[in-house]
Amino acid sequence: MSEAGGGRGFGSSVPQRAPWSLVAATAALCLVSATSVWTAGASPMSREEKQKLGNQVLEMFDHAYGNYMEHAYPADELMPLTCRGRVRGQEPSRGDVDDALGKFSLTLIDSLDTLVVLNKTKEFEDAVRKVLRDVNLDNDVVVSVFETNIRVLGGLLGGHSLAIMLKEKGEYMQWYNDELLQMAKQLGYKLLPAFNTTSGLPYPRINLKFGIRKPEARTGTETDTCTACAGTLILEFAALSRFTGATIFEEYARKALDFLWEKRQRSSNLVGVTINIHTGDWVRKDSGVGAGIDSYYEYLLKAYVLLGDDSFLERFNTHYDAIMRYISQPPLLLDVHIHKPMLNARTWMDALLAFFPGLQVLKGDIRPAIETHEMLYQVIKKHNFLPEAFTTDFRVHWAQHPLRPEFAESTYFLYKATGDPYYLEVGKTLIENLNKYARVPCGFAAMKDVRTGSHEDRMDSFFLAEMFKYLYLLFADKEDVIFDIEDYIFTTEAHLLPLWLSTTNQRISKKNTTSEYTELDDSNFDWTCPNTQILFPNDPLYAQSIREPLKNVVDKSCPRGIIRVEESFRSGAKPPLRARDFMATNPEHLEILKKMGVSLIHLKDGRVQLVQHAIQAASSIDAEDGLRFMQEMIELSSQQQKEQQLPPRAVQIVSHPFFGRVVLTAGPAQFGLDLSKHKETRGFVASSKPYNGCSELTNPEAVMGKIALIQRGQCMFAEKARNIQNAGAIGGIVIDDNEGSSSDTAPLFQMAGDGKDTDDITIPMLFLFSKEGSIILDAIREYEEVEVLLSDKAKDRDPEMENEEQPSSENDSQNQSAEQIASSSQEVDLVDQESPEESSVNSHPESLSPADTDNAASISPPEQNSNPTENHETTSLDGECTDLDNQLQEQSETEEDSNPNVSWGKKVQPIDSILADWNEDIEAFEMMEKDEL
């Protein structure tokens, strides 16, 4: 799912009462005959161990949900590092990510049906009462139509679906009278003005109170939207129409899907990432199965299942054939250009494509699902989590991980299809990594950098809506769930809609528009379910045999490149020219460039510019080699320019009651002890006097043998370091004097020297923004003794450290050293008109300029430009993560809640007031570790 991440999937059978169930089951729900098959390569997991893991998932959900309700509700989301709620307008803007927040208690609504799946029916009933009592949908807030649909509208409909199921059972929800459905209908009408376009594609944003285009609405001027944003509405809107009888919602969602289908590229049958909502022109002409497009494909297949309209299945199969023809390069899924689909559009993949193996399982195409899933699992085993983006040779491209659930979702569906206990072990690994690296006292914190283990003060609502649902169902037997999960379809946010809606309020005319646009090949359409002999051809080791060649794929270079080299050698030809081997003075190399359509231009200033004209290449294969060569040259140039920059560091609070759970992202220094080459520094912290550290310290006895805290400003960083070193400090932490600054919203600082020889500075120095620094200062106010660890990346927590309150062992669980996070300021022009015919590389050296008197050099994330005619690719192989849609962040206006019954103020809790709450969690965690869970 694009922009926020979401779940996908549905149960593996159709209730008998649906008259079209035979068609649906044979066309897409092919898991019935496969659920009992499992490969003999892995030992079956005992019932006891599955129950133990299921109970652990329940405890983890209680930890996340309980902390949200205690420290954040009624805010939209929990900030788990600072133990307070995230309220729109009261925190620094995070750009488009904040468009999911509408002051409507997002996490509570998104978690409603999860409570029922996890058998927490009493908590569900209490949660529904809170939603009806407290949630206001008439706030003056600009929200994402896409996110509001899948999270809030979907959450309300999922809650309603299970509320009426529980009421029918006769024990719970006897008072319920469709109140959640009425709220969903109210929200649906609030979203309808977004569809007021000539194309029928919705505006990407809408004001809940004022709609579109009114002066007070502050929206309605946008021209572009992502394909998934416009194409991921049909399940929720159709369900709302079928539940209420108001056909307008399904009609609008169908019109949007019809328009997207009409605008597909006819020769390739692919769609782009971004489209103009007024003209229908493709703004971004690259195509893949990840961010920006993903759930569009998902909803075509599921719309057929829920609505029984053959045209949706035909469209899905047509797109799927194109995906497997052009985008699928097993085990990789690489974006291509829609006009020239044989040319790759980029050399990296984003984490959202992890849903695709699950969708392939639902399609019945098991082999590529196993391959891609295994490749993703190998990346996870290397980095503990799936980075937000990674390259074709499996290096980190964007280092963030916001606890996305897509991989867990695909794991669940592969287990449903194969019964292979291997996937239970995969799920066990996910649980262990979440508890080991993401769990903090107030919930679970997103990873700011998977390489260093640093955290971000963020716990998105989809984590509770999807992650725990899929993990619990992975280990649950049928009797562990109080209703039949097979009677429901999962939306992209894993909300549950009943399949009986297929026969309810069918008032929409089902005009098959598919055949109007294309000649259909009947071979695309599987009207019968593939049996297990096809999925697993008489071989119990079938799935294992597919996984085995991929076990070490992450430790090798790009698999596709390897295949190309092997093919070249077999045919007697030389392997393609690699950027690292290129020499501008080698005539043979220049001849190869010419064959690939690449020209070499010597500029007056001595620089060399490379320009590729794909149409001038000797063949399509040579053009593809040329594009790959250009991309490699971009990456090589960028990497060379980043060598002078340093990666981020970590400050880890290891004393009681934190025990290493809180990791703060810190900026490095160009002087002092290099933590990447020397042993980490551990010690108690003490504030220096004067606090700015710009003169000889008046309290040397307080900082002797400790890590000194000093404030930024009024003198050079190197001067501060010398003063605390002379006082006997073993390290220093500089805290930003700009109140409210945070690594969540600002680029990291690299502290520069003072222009003099800094070899005399031998202690490590790190920089924290104000928000991260305040976490340490607040801890000092509550505890006189606070111990931290300064390192190049977070260290594993020692279980004995919590049991005995002793320092943790120096056990570094991450084998890969932190790499450069800074992006170069290299200029790259990749011109893409109707087809990607020309690309050029023009490199410039990067300069670091002082930001203030502290000589701080900013480390900036890579910029991604989505101009319709130019694709500026600033390559950063291991760079800081930016938003997936790569749009500029806009400062949100401060908005006040219009619901007088709900207090939206920040719930800032002093540390001592929440310690009692932590103790129970810590004890439970200790018990789990003792049980080797």
N, C-alpha and C positions, 0 to 999 in steps of 0.2 A: 504494500500500500504506500502511496506516495506521501511525503512530507511528515507524516507522523508515525507511520508504522501501524500495521493492523493485522488481524488474524483472518484466516480464510479456511473454509472447509464445511462439510456437512456430514451427517450420519451416513451409514453405509447401507441403509435400506429404506424403503418407502412404505408408509402405513397402507394396509389393505383397502382402507376406505377411499383412497384416491384412485379414480378410474383410469388415470393416465400413468399410474405407478409402474406398470410393466414397461412402457416406453422409456420412462425416466430411468428406471433401474437398469434397463439394458443399455441405454445410451451413455450414462455417466456414472451411475452408482454401481460400479462393477466390483465392489469390494466384498460383496456377500460371499462369493465363492472362494475368495482369497484369504479371508480372515483366519482360517484354520491352518494356513500354510506357514511353516517356519523352517529356516535353514538350520542344518545340523552343525554349523560352524561355531555356534555359541551355546553355552550351557543354559538350560532353562532356569529362570529366576524363580526361587521358591515363593509360594504364596505369602509366607511370613515376611520375606524381605520386601516384596511388593507392598504389603500393608505398612511396613515400617517406613518406606519411602513415601507412600501416600500420606501417612500421618505427619511426616516431616514437611510435606508441601502444605498441609493444613496449618501447621505451626508457623510456617513462613508467611502464609497469607494473613494469619492473625497478627503477626508482627507488623506487617505493612499496613493493613486495614485499621488495626487498633491505633497505631500511631497517627494515621491520618485523621481518624475521628477525634482523637484526644487533642492533638496539637494543631490541626489545620482546619477541620470542618468549622464553618461552612465554606471556606475558601475552595477554590477549584482543585488545587493540588498541594501536596505536602513538600516542603523543603526539608529533606531529612538531615542535613548537616546542621542547620540552625534550629530545627524543631519548631517550625512555624509554617503557616499557610502562605501560599503564593497567591496574591491578589493583584489582579490587573491594575496597573497604574501606581501601585505602591512599591514595586520592585523595578530595577532598571530594565528597560525594554530589551527583549531578546529577538526582536524582529518578528518574522512570520511565525515562529514557534508559539508566540503568545496569542495568535489568532484562534487557537483552540480554547482559550479561556474566555468565558462569558459571564462570570459571577453567577453561575448556576450550579455550584457544588458538583463540578464535573466528575471528580473521582467517585463520589457516592453513586451518581446515576450510572456511570460506566461499570460499577461493580455489582449492580443489582442481581443480574442473573448468575454471576459467579457465586454469590452466596448460596443460591439454590443448588447449583451443580456440586458445591462442596458440602452439601447437606446442612447448611446453616440456616434452617428455615425460620427460626425465631429471630435471628439477626436480620434476615430478609424482611420479615414483617415490620420490625422496628425501622429498618432503613426506608421502606416504602412510606411509612407514616412521616418520617423526617422530610422526605422529598415533597410530599403533599403539603406539609406544614410550612416549610422554609424556602423552597426553591421558587425563584421569581424569574420568569422568562421574558420580562418586559424591560430589560436593562438597556441603558444607553451605551452599548458596547458594540464595536465592530468585530465580527467574528468570521471565521472561515465557514463558508457554506458546506464544504466537503467534510471538515472535521466535526462540525455541529451535527451534520446528518449521521455520520457513522458512529459517533460517540454518544451524543445526547438523544437524538431521535431514535437511533438504534437501541440505546440503553433503556429508554422508556418503553419501547415496543417489546424488547426482550423481557423486561420486568413484568410488563402486562401479560405476555404469553405464559410465563411461569406462575404468575399470580392466579390466573384463571385455572391453570392446571392444579395448583394446590387447593384452590377453593373447591374444585370438582372432587378432589380426594376427600374433603370433608373435615380436615383437622385444622388447617391454617387458613388465614385470609378470608374467613367467612363474612367479614364486614366489607370486603372489597367490592366496589361497584364501578369498575372501569375508569377509575380516576386517573391512572397513569395514561390510559389511552386518550382521555380528554386533554391531558397536558401535551401528549404527542401531537394531537390534532392541532392544538393551539400553536405549537412550534412549527408544524408543517405549513400552516398558513403564513407564519412569519417569514418562512424561507421562500415562498412562492414568488414574491416580487423580484428575486434574483434572476428568474427566468424570463424577464421582460427584455428579451433581445430578439433581433430578427432571425437569428439562427436557431433559437431555442436552447442554446448552451447557456448555463447560468453564469452570472457574475461570480468571481471567486470569493467575494466578501459581501456581507450585508450587515446593517445595523439592526439589532434586535428590536429596537424601539421605533426607529424612524425609517427603516427600509433602505431604499436605494435613491440616490441622486438628490434628495432634499439637502439643503445647505447644512442642516444639523446632522445629517447622516454620515458625513465625512467619508463617503465611499460612493462607488458608482462610476468612477472615471477610468477604471481598469479596462484594458482591451484584451488581455491574454488570460488564459487559464490552462491548467495541465489536463491532459487527456483523462487521467484517473479522476481528477476533481469533477469533471463533467460526466464521466461514465461510471461513477460508483454511487448511484442514487437509486437504481431501479428496485433493489430488494426492499429497502426501508420505505420508499414512497409507494411501491405496489402493496406492501403489507399494510401500510396505513390506509390505502384505499380499500383493500379487502376487509380489513377490520371494521372500518367506519361506513363503507358504502359510498364515500366521496371519491369519485373516479378521477378528479382533476389531478391528484398527486401522481398516479400511475401514468396518466397521459403526458404530463410534463417530463417525467423521467424517460419514457419511451421516445419522445421527440428528440431529446438530447442524444440518446443512443443511436437513433436513426441517422441523425446528422453526422455523428462521428463515423459511422459506417460508410456513409456516402462520401466522406472526405478522405477515406483511406487512399493510399497510393495504389493505383490500380494494377500496375505491373508487378509490384512486390507484395501487395496485400498487407503492408505494414502501416502503422500510424506513428506520427511523431510524438514528441514529448509535450510540446506547448502549441496551442492553437488560438487564433484570433476569434473571439466570441462573436464578432460582428460580421466579418468577411469569410470566416472559415479557412483562411490561409494558415499554413503551418509556419509557426514562428521558429520553433526548434525542430529540425528535420532529422534528428537522430532517433533511433528506435531501439528499444530493449524490453526487458521484462522487469526492470527495477523501478526506481523512483520516477514518478510522473506518469507511468503507464500501467503498472502492475495490476491493480485491482479492477481496471477496465476489462481485462481478459477474464479475470475471476468472475466478475458479475455477469458476463455473457453466458458462461456455462451454468452458473447458479440461477440466473433468471429463467433459463429453460427448465431447470428442475422445479423451481417454485411455481412458475406460471404455465408451464407446458406449451410454450410457444416455440415451434420448430425453428423459426428464423433465428432465434438466439443461438441454438446449437449449431446451425449451419455457419453463422458468422464466426463462432468460436473455432470451429474446425478449420475454417478458411485461414483465420489468423494463426492457429496453432501449426498448420502446415508451413506457413511462412516463417514462423519462429524456428521450427526445427530445421528448415532449409537454410536459413541465413544466420540467425542469432546463436543457435546452439552449436557450440564447438567443444564437444564433451572433453573434460567435465565443465568447461567454462560456458558462460552466457555473456557474450560481448555485444555491446551496442553497435549498430550499423547505421549507415545512411539510408533513408527510405527510398531515394532515387537510384542509388547504386549500392544495393545491399551486400555486394561482395566485398565492400570496403569497410573495415572497422572504423567506428567513430571515436573510440577512445580505448585506452589500454588498461583500464581499471574497471572494477565491478563494485556496486554498492550493496550494502547489507540487506536492503529490502527485497532483493531477488531471492532471498532464502525461502520465501513462501512458495516458489515455483515448483520444487519437487513435490510438495503436498498437492498442488493443483494437477501435476502430471499423474499422481496416484489416482486422483478422482477421475481423470481422463482415461486411466487404464494403461498408461505408458510407463511401465515400471522401471525398465532398464536405465533410461537417462535420469530418472528421479533418483535412483540409487547412486549413480555416478556423481551428480552435482551435490547431493546431500553429503556424500563421503568427502568430497573436496572441501566443502564448507566446514565439516567436522575437523578435518586436519588443520585448517586455519585456526579454528577455535582452540584446538589442543596446543597450538603454538603460542597464542596470545591470550588464552583464558576466555576471551569473548570474541565475537565477530566484529572486527573494526567496521566503522561506518562505511569505509571504502578501502579496497585493497587492489594491488596491481595484478597483472596476469602472471607475474612471477611471485605473487603472494607476499609482497611487502606491504606494510601499512601505508595507505594513501591519506585517509582521514582517520584519526586515532580515536575519535569518540565512540562510545557505545551507550546509548540511552536505554539499556535493558530491553531491547526489542525482542518480541516473542516469535518472529517468523520461523526461526530455525526449530524452536520447540514444536511449533505447529506442524512443520513437515515431518519431524521425528514421530509425532503422534500418528499421522496418517500412514507413514511407511510401516509403523508397527501394526496398525489396523489392517494393512494390506498383506503383510508378510507373516505376521506372528513371530518374527525373528527376535529373540531375546537380546540380540546385539543392540537394538534400538532402546531397550530398557536400560542398558548400560550407558548409552549416550545420554538418556534423560537423567540418570544418576550423576553423570559428570556435570550436567547443567546445574543441578541442585547444589552440588559441592562447590562449584565456582561462584554461584550467587552468594552462598553463605560465607565463603572464604574471602571473597574480594569485594563484594558489593554491599554486604550487610553492615549497617551502622546502628548505633543505639536507637535512633528514631525512625527506622525503616530500612529501605534499600536505596543506595545512592547510585546514580548513573556514573559511568566511568568517563572521566574527562580525557584520559589517555590510557589506552589498554597496555601501552608499553611501560609506563611508569607506575600504573595502579592508582593514579590520583583520581579523586572524586569530583563530581559536579553536584551542586545543591539542587537536585532535581529527581523527582520520582513521578514519571508521567502516568496518567490514568490508565493507559493501555496496558501497563505492567500488571495491574490488578484485574483488568477486564479479560486479558488473554493468557498471560504467562502461566498463572496458577491454574487456570481452567484446563489448558492443554497438558500441563505436567500432572495434574491430579487424574485426568482421564487416561493418561498413558499408563498409570500404575493401577487404576481401578478396575475391578471386575464388574460385570453387569449389575450384580446385586449391591454394589457399593454406591450406586447412584439411585436416587429415589424415584426417578422417572426414566422412561426409555429415550435415551439420547438420539436413537435412530429416527425418532418421529420429528426431528427438527433439523433445520438447515442453519449452518453458522454463517453470519455475515462477515465482512472483512475485519470487524472489530470483535469477532467471536460472540456476537449476540445471537440469541436463539429465536428463530421464527418457525412456527409450526407448519408442517407440510400440508396440513389440511386446508391452508389458505388457497391452495390451487383450485379448489372447487367452490370457493366462496366469493359472492359478489362479482361474477365474471361479466362485466359490462363493457370491457374494452374490446373494440374490434381488432382482431389480430390480423392485420394486413401484412403478408409476407413480402417485405420490401427487398429481401436479399437477392432474389432472382432478377430484380430490375437492374441491378448494377453489375452482375458478373455471370459468366458462364460457370456453372458449378460442376465439379467433377465428383460423381457419386462415390468414388473411392475415398474421398475425404471423410465420409460420414459413416461412423461405426454405429449401426443400429442394433447390434447384438453385443452382448457382454463377452469380452475375451476370457476364455476359461483359464484355469490355473496351469494347464499344460502349455499354454502360450506364455503366460507370465513367468512361470517357473518350469521350463521344459524338462520334466522328469528328472530333475536334479535338485536334491535337497540343499546342495551347496551353491545354488545358482546365485543368490544375492552376494554371498561371500566371494564368489569368483569375480563378480563385478567390482567389489570394493577392493580386493587385494592389490591390483596394480596401482591403486591410488593412495596406498598407505603412506608412501614417502613423497607424494607429489609436491607437498609444500616445501620440502627441503631441496627440491630441484628447481631448475629454471622453467620458464613458461612451457607447459606441455605441448602447446600447439607449435611453438618454435622448434621443439625437439622433433616433433613429427615431420615438420617441413624439412629439417636438416636431413633426417633419415631418408625421406622420399627423394631428396636431391641426390644424395649419395647413391641410392639404388639406381637412379636414372642416369648416373654418370656426370651430372651437372654439379657445379660448385654451389655450396650453401650461400644463402643471401648475405650481402655485405652488412655487417653490424656496425653501428655507430662508433663503438669503442675501438674498432680496428681501422677506421677511415683515416686516410692521409691525403691531404689536398694536393700533395706533390706527386702522388702515385697515379700515373696515366691509366693504369688498369682500373683503379677505383673510380676515376673520372668517367671512364667508359661505362662502368656499371651504373653510375648515377644517371648518365644520359639514357640508358636503357630503361631505368625506373622512372624516367620523366622528371628527374631532379636536375636543376641548373645551379651552377656555382657562380656567384657574383662577388667580385672584389670591390669593396667600397673605398671611398677616398680616405677615410680615417683609418684604414688598415684592417677593418673588420671584414669578415666573410659572411655573406648571406646565402642561404640555401632556399630555393624556391622550387616547389613541385607542381607540375602540370600533369595531372593524372591522364588526360587525354593524349599526351605526348609519349606515354609509356609504350613499350613494345607490345605488351599484352596486359590482360587484366591481372594476371599473377604478378607481373613486374610492377604494375601500379600498386598492388597490395603490398609488395615488398618495399616499394618506395615510401608508402605511407607509414609503414612500420619503422623504416629507417628514420624518417623525419621525427616520429614520436620518440624514438630512442635518442635522437640527437637533442631534442628538447629536454628530455629527462637528464641526459648526461651533462648538458650545459648548466641546467639548474642545480644539479648535485655538486658540480665543481664550484659554483658560486656560493653554495651554502656551507662549504667546508670550514669557513672561518667563523661560523656561528655555532652556538651551543644549544643543546636540547634543554627542555625544562627539567627541573629537579623536584624533589618531593620532601615535604615536611610532614612527618608522621607522629601523631601524639600517641605515646606508648604507655603512659602512666595510667593508673586507676582513675576513672572507670572506663577509659577509652580503649586501652589494650591494643592499640595499633589499628583500630577500626576506622579512625578518621585520618584521611590523607589529604593534604592541601597541596595544590599546584604552586610551585615556587619558581621564580625567575633566577637564572644563574648569574654568575659574575665572571668577567673576563680576567679576573685576578684571584689570588688566593688558592687554597687547596682545591684541586679538581676532584670532585666526588666520583666521577666516572672512572678515575684511575687509582683512587685510594680508598681505603676502608671508610665506611660511613662514620659520621660523627654523632655521638649520642650524649645527651646531658640534660640537666635541668635548666630552665630558662629563668632569666632575671632581667628586669628593666634597668637600663643604664641611666645615670644622672650626670650631666643633662641628658634628657631623653633624645635630643637630636644627635648626640654623640659627636658634636663638632668641636669639642675642646676636651682637655684632660678630664677623665671621669672623677667625680667626687665620691663615688661609692665603689672603689676597686674591690673591696672585700666582698661586696654583694655579687659581683660578676666573676670573681676568681674561680676558675675551673668550671664555669657554666657557659651557656649560650646566651649572649647578650641580645636584648631586644632594643632596637633603636628606631627612631622615626626618620623618615625621608625628609630631605630639604635642608637648606641653609649652608650646605657644604658638599664637597665631593664624596662619593661613596668610598673611595680609597682612604680619605681622611678619617671617616667614621671607623673603617676597618682597623686602621693603625691605632686609633685611640682605645678601642675596646681590646685589641690585642696587647697593647702595653699594660692594660689593667689586668691581664691574665685570663681573658675570655678564651674559650676553646672554639668558638664559632660565633657568627652573628646573623641575626635576622632583621632585615630592614623592612619596616611596615610603612606602606604608603600613607602620606598625610592628606590625600584627597579622599575625604569621607564618602563612603558608599561605593568606591571603586571595587571592581571584582574581576577575577579572571574569567568569569562566565561571559562578560560583555566586553572586555578589553583585551588587546593582544598582550602577551607576556613581555616583561622587560628583561633585557640583558644588561646588567650593570657594567658600565665601562669604567676604565681607570681614569686617572687625572692627567694623562699625558706624560707622566714621569715613569721611572722604573718602579714597578710594583712587586719586584721579586722579594721584597722584605715582608710582604703580607703572606703569611703561611697558614692562616686559619680559613675555613670555608665560610663563604658569605652567600646568603640567599635573600631573595626579595619576595615579599607577600603584599598583595593588594589589601586595601582596608578591610574588606569583608572577611577574607581569610585570616588576616591578622587579628581581627576582633574575636575570632573563635578562641585563639590562644589567650588573648587578654581576658576574656570572660572566664576562661578556665582558671586563670591565675587568681581572679577575684574570689572564686569559690574555693580554690585549693591553693595553699601556699606553695606546694611542690607540684610542678608540672614538668614532665620529662618528654623530650621530643627526639626524633631521629632525623638527621639531615642526610639525605642520600640521593643517588641518581634516579632511583625508583623505589616504590614502596616495597617493604619486606613482608614476608609471611608472618602472620601472628603465630606465636608459640602457644599451644594450648596450656602449657604449664604456667605461662605468664598470667593467665586469668585465674588459674586455680591457686597459685602461690603468690600472686602479685609481685613477680620477679621480672627482671628485664628479659625480653624475648631473645631467643637464639638467633644468631645471624644466619638465617636460612633464606636465601633468595630463590624464590620459585620461578622467576622468569629468566629463561636462558638467553633471551635476546636483549642485548644492550639497547638503551634508548637511542634512537637515531635523531638526525637533525629535524627540527620541527619548523624552522623558518623557511619561508618561501623567497625565492629570488625575485628581483624586479625585472626579470627578463621579459622582453616584448616578443610575442609570437602572434603572427597573423595567419589563421587558417580560414581562407575565404570559402564560403559555402553558399552558392546561389541555388539554382534549381538542382544542381549536382555538385559534389565536392571536387571541383576540377583543379583548384590551385591552392597550394599552401606554402608558406614561407617561414623561415626561422631567422630572427635578427636578434642577436644576443647583446646585452649591455651589462657591464659590471654593476653590482649592487653596492650602494654606499650606506653606511650607518651614520646617522647624524644625531648629536645629543638632543635629548628631549627637554632637558632643563638643566639646572646647575648640577644635578647629580650625574649628568652625562649618561642617561639611560638610553640604550638603543632598543627600539621596539622590534619585537619579533612578530611579524604579521602572518596571518593565514593566507593560503593561496586564494586569489580572486578568480572566480569563474564568471565569464561574461556570456550571456545567452542572447546576444544580438542576433536578429534574424539573418543578417547577411555576413556576419563575421563571428567566428568562434575563436576567441582569444584563449588559448590554452596555456595558463601559467602552471607548469607542472611542478608538483611537490610530492614526491613519492611517499614520504612519510610525514606529511604536513598536518597542521592543526585542522580539525574538522570545521567546516562551515555548513550552513543550512543546505539541505539536499537540493532545494530549488535555486540556490545561489543568488537570491535576489537581495538587494540592498535593504538593510534593516531600517525601519521607520520608527521614530520615537513615538510610543503610545501616549495618548493624552490621559491625564488623571481623570478617572471616572468614578462617580459615587453610586453606590447601590441604591436602587429605589425601593427596596424592600425594607420597611421599618422594623420588621419582626426579626431580622437577622443582623447580627453584628459582624461587620466585615473588617474590623480592625485587626492589625497583626497580633497574633498570639505569641508574643515573645516571652519565653519561659526562662527564668534563672536556672542555672545548672543544678543547684541543690534541690530545686523543686521537682526536677524530673529524674533525679538519681534513683529515687525509690522505685520509679517505674522501670528503670533500666535493670535494676537488680534481678527482678524476676526473669527478664529476658536473658540476662547473663547466665543465670543459673540454668535455665532451659538449654542454653547453648552449650554450657559445660557438660550437661548430661548427654547431649547429642554427640559431642566429641568423644566422651568416654565410651559411648556405644559404637564408636567408629562409624558414625553416620555422615 
